[in-house]
């Protein structure tokens, strides 16, 4: 149903945030780190958008993926 689909979308974005955060801290390659930081920001925004669609007050997460 719709609620389950939205919950899954939030869960997937949060999972990706974990992976991007790990890459940010796990590489010395500046270009790769920039890609990871950008992707981490995008996942945080998308997760907030999914929460909003689900009627859940978007949570401000200072360090997504932690």
N, C-alpha and C positions, 0 to 999 in steps of 0.2 A: 504494500500500500504506500501511499504518499509519505506518511510519517516515517516508515521504515527506510524508504529511499533517501529521504533527506538526512536521516540519522547516519545512513551508510556514507553519504557524500561528506558529511562532517568528519566521520571516522577516517575516511580515506585521505582527506586533506591533512588531518592531524598526523596520520602515519607518514605522509610524504614530508611534512615539516620535520619530523624526527630524522628522516634520511638526509634531507638537505642540511639540517643543522650539523649532523655528523660529518658531512662533507666539508662544510665551512671550517670546522675545527680540525679536520683530518688531512688537509692538504696545504702544501706550501706554494702551490701554483696559483699565482695572483689572478690570472684570467679565470681559472676554474672556480676559485673562491668567489669572484664577482658574480659568476653565473649562479652559484649556489645561494649567495645572499639574495640576489634578485628573486630566485625561485622560492626561497623561504618567505620573503615578503608577499609574494603572490599567493602562496598557500594560506597564509594568515588572512589575507583579504577574502579569498574564496570561502574559507571556513566561516568567516563572519557573515558572508552573504548567504550561505546555506542555512546558518542558524537563524538569520532574519526571516528567510522564507519559511522556515519551520515554526516561526512564532516564538523562538527562543531569543531572549535578549542577548545580542552579541556580547561575547566576553572579550575584554581587552586582555590579551596575553602578552606580557612584556617580552618574553623570550619564547616564541612558539616552538614547539618541539621539545620542550624540557619537561 
